[in-house]
Amino acid sequence: MNPYLVFFGIGLLALLQVSLMPVLAVRGVAPGLVTVVVVSWALLQRTRSALAWALVGGLWLDALGSGPFGLYTAGLLAAAAAVGQVASVLHITSPLLPLLMVAAGTLIANLVHMALLAVSGHSLPPTDVLAPLVGLEIVINAVLSLPLYPLVAVLSRRVGGERLPLE
Amino acid sequence: MFTHVSRRARARWLALALLVAVAALVLSNSAVARPVRSATARLTLPLQASLSRLGNNLRTIFSTVDDLATLRQRNAELEALVASLTIENLRLSEVEAENERLRALLNFANTTPSNSYRGGQVVGRVVSREPGNLVEAVLIDLGERHGIRVGMPVVTERGLVGRVSEVYNTTSRVLLITDSDSMVNAMLQSSRMRGVLRGRANQPPVLDYLPPDQPVAVGDIVLTSGEAGNFPAGIPIGQVVSVEQNDVEMFQRAVVRTTVDFNSLENVLVVTNFVPIPDLPR
């Protein structure tokens, strides 16, 4: 896939994340559009280009956000790597798999965020955050994957398998 | 064409990606992150502003649909409220007139902090929010070139929003009082009891460190106290909705419902002529 298309395409998703997704927030928790797309891509394309997508998406989010720079990159990379790895050993074609993987990816990304925020001195008591915030985001992202995963799957079929520059 | 990826290439990519993430984290506290964020904000500001406007329109449509269901009931409630506020307004006009006379007598009309920040405000639009839910901040379309500086208080006509945490050329980042890293010195309007308002991720903030032996009533108004010099005194923050105290903790704390609705924040005022005292905790 054209790297410029990936860069600007994911950039647009990141912009939608910071401007439009808050409108869709449920109880103050906004859906993670970029997380859902990157994890879906990892499930469809394994770790191959998913890491590149996670890297580009994470850097865009870090450039648009205000937390420690690298927060979103690290979270998305961890989620994409884990989901890609699991998907490469699992050979299940259940329709529930995208939902479960998006839920797992969201949890992993958030755990990384919490760890990095704690390391950088932010006070985030896990009891305040895990159930009311991360739990709700997992549900919201899983629901968002229902319309998004088929769209990402169409793109994945068009692109086919990819060879990365370092291979 | 599908090509099998070797384990080595995958490991190489993972290593490179992790290296970039670690490098970014290491550089985040240096001067490197700021120009990147400043340039990104400047380049994407028009698109962010357009998308934000679209989002606000969508929000209005959603809320209109939502409101239609309860419109009749709300109308009756509001009419009753208008009647009671009209009476209250008359009473307050009297109080204000008396207050003016007393101030003139004491000759300190223009020296109190609550008056001095008026007139030094610039209006900004909220153009985007945080990508994640763990940090609560917004980006506004005012920056260095508009005279914005780190630490300046940000308010709306309804009350305190937060403070400027990062300033770029044409935009600024505002850390909301609901962020778990935010602390504001506050007081209860009726008893003048002092405490510290702490943000909590996705939950109403709490007014902490209140003395345990003094009563706190549900409905008490919470204002900035002006202590520590971070915010002007007297800015409304919210209202106490519940009080928590247990035998283990030395203080009691009050859960506060903010007067500002942070989910529908569109325009804010930056108090530009209030200079916060530097190097103090938030």
Boltz contact constraints between the chains, C-beta under 6 A:
constraints:
  - contact:
      token1: [A, 15]
      token2: [B, 47]
      max_distance: 6.0
  - contact:
      token1: [A, 17]
      token2: [B, 131]
      max_distance: 6.0
  - contact:
      token1: [A, 18]
      token2: [B, 128]
      max_distance: 6.0
  - contact:
      token1: [A, 18]
      token2: [B, 129]
      max_distance: 6.0
  - contact:
      token1: [A, 18]
      token2: [B, 131]
      max_distance: 6.0
  - contact:
      token1: [A, 19]
      token2: [B, 48]
      max_distance: 6.0
  - contact:
      token1: [A, 19]
      token2: [B, 51]
      max_distance: 6.0
  - contact:
      token1: [A, 19]
      token2: [B, 52]
      max_distance: 6.0
  - contact:
      token1: [A, 19]
      token2: [B, 55]
      max_distance: 6.0
  - contact:
      token1: [A, 19]
      token2: [B, 128]
      max_distance: 6.0
  - contact:
      token1: [A, 20]
      token2: [B, 51]
      max_distance: 6.0
  - contact:
      token1: [A, 20]
      token2: [B, 55]
      max_distance: 6.0
  - contact:
      token1: [A, 22]
      token2: [B, 129]
      max_distance: 6.0
  - contact:
      token1: [A, 23]
      token2: [B, 55]
      max_distance: 6.0
  - contact:
      token1: [A, 23]
      token2: [B, 58]
      max_distance: 6.0
  - contact:
      token1: [A, 23]
      token2: [B, 59]
      max_distance: 6.0
  - contact:
      token1: [A, 28]
      token2: [B, 202]
      max_distance: 6.0
  - contact:
      token1: [A, 29]
      token2: [B, 133]
      max_distance: 6.0
  - contact:
      token1: [A, 47]
      token2: [B, 10]
      max_distance: 6.0
  - contact:
      token1: [A, 48]
      token2: [B, 5]
      max_distance: 6.0
  - contact:
      token1: [A, 51]
      token2: [B, 13]
      max_distance: 6.0
  - contact:
      token1: [A, 51]
      token2: [B, 17]
      max_distance: 6.0
  - contact:
      token1: [A, 55]
      token2: [B, 17]
      max_distance: 6.0
  - contact:
      token1: [A, 61]
      token2: [B, 131]
      max_distance: 6.0
  - contact:
      token1: [A, 63]
      token2: [B, 36]
      max_distance: 6.0
  - contact:
      token1: [A, 63]
      token2: [B, 37]
      max_distance: 6.0
  - contact:
      token1: [A, 63]
      token2: [B, 40]
      max_distance: 6.0
  - contact:
      token1: [A, 65]
      token2: [B, 130]
      max_distance: 6.0
  - contact:
      token1: [A, 65]
      token2: [B, 131]
      max_distance: 6.0
  - contact:
      token1: [A, 66]
      token2: [B, 137]
      max_distance: 6.0
  - contact:
      token1: [A, 66]
      token2: [B, 173]
      max_distance: 6.0
  - contact:
      token1: [A, 67]
      token2: [B, 135]
      max_distance: 6.0
  - contact:
      token1: [A, 68]
      token2: [B, 25]
      max_distance: 6.0
  - contact:
      token1: [A, 68]
      token2: [B, 28]
      max_distance: 6.0
  - contact:
      token1: [A, 69]
      token2: [B, 24]
      max_distance: 6.0
  - contact:
      token1: [A, 69]
      token2: [B, 28]
      max_distance: 6.0
  - contact:
      token1: [A, 69]
      token2: [B, 33]
      max_distance: 6.0
  - contact:
      token1: [A, 70]
      token2: [B, 21]
      max_distance: 6.0
  - contact:
      token1: [A, 70]
      token2: [B, 24]
      max_distance: 6.0
  - contact:
      token1: [A, 70]
      token2: [B, 25]
      max_distance: 6.0
  - contact:
      token1: [A, 70]
      token2: [B, 28]
      max_distance: 6.0
  - contact:
      token1: [A, 72]
      token2: [B, 131]
      max_distance: 6.0
  - contact:
      token1: [A, 73]
      token2: [B, 21]
      max_distance: 6.0
  - contact:
      token1: [A, 73]
      token2: [B, 24]
      max_distance: 6.0
  - contact:
      token1: [A, 74]
      token2: [B, 21]
      max_distance: 6.0
  - contact:
      token1: [A, 77]
      token2: [B, 17]
      max_distance: 6.0
  - contact:
      token1: [A, 77]
      token2: [B, 21]
      max_distance: 6.0
  - contact:
      token1: [A, 81]
      token2: [B, 14]
      max_distance: 6.0
  - contact:
      token1: [A, 113]
      token2: [B, 132]
      max_distance: 6.0
  - contact:
      token1: [A, 113]
      token2: [B, 134]
      max_distance: 6.0
  - contact:
      token1: [A, 122]
      token2: [B, 181]
      max_distance: 6.0
  - contact:
      token1: [A, 123]
      token2: [B, 180]
      max_distance: 6.0
  - contact:
      token1: [A, 124]
      token2: [B, 180]
      max_distance: 6.0
  - contact:
      token1: [A, 128]
      token2: [B, 200]
      max_distance: 6.0
  - contact:
      token1: [A, 128]
      token2: [B, 201]
      max_distance: 6.0
  - contact:
      token1: [A, 129]
      token2: [B, 201]
      max_distance: 6.0
  - contact:
      token1: [A, 132]
      token2: [B, 202]
      max_distance: 6.0
  - contact:
      token1: [A, 133]
      token2: [B, 133]
      max_distance: 6.0
  - contact:
      token1: [A, 133]
      token2: [B, 201]
      max_distance: 6.0
  - contact:
      token1: [A, 133]
      token2: [B, 202]
      max_distance: 6.0
  - contact:
      token1: [A, 137]
      token2: [B, 133]
      max_distance: 6.0
  - contact:
      token1: [A, 160]
      token2: [B, 2]
      max_distance: 6.0
  - contact:
      token1: [A, 161]
      token2: [B, 2]
      max_distance: 6.0
  - contact:
      token1: [A, 161]
      token2: [B, 3]
      max_distance: 6.0
  - contact:
      token1: [A, 163]
      token2: [B, 3]
      max_distance: 6.0
  - contact:
      token1: [A, 166]
      token2: [B, 9]
      max_distance: 6.0
  - contact:
      token1: [A, 166]
      token2: [B, 12]
      max_distance: 6.0
  - contact:
      token1: [A, 166]
      token2: [B, 13]
      max_distance: 6.0
  - contact:
      token1: [A, 167]
      token2: [B, 9]
      max_distance: 6.0
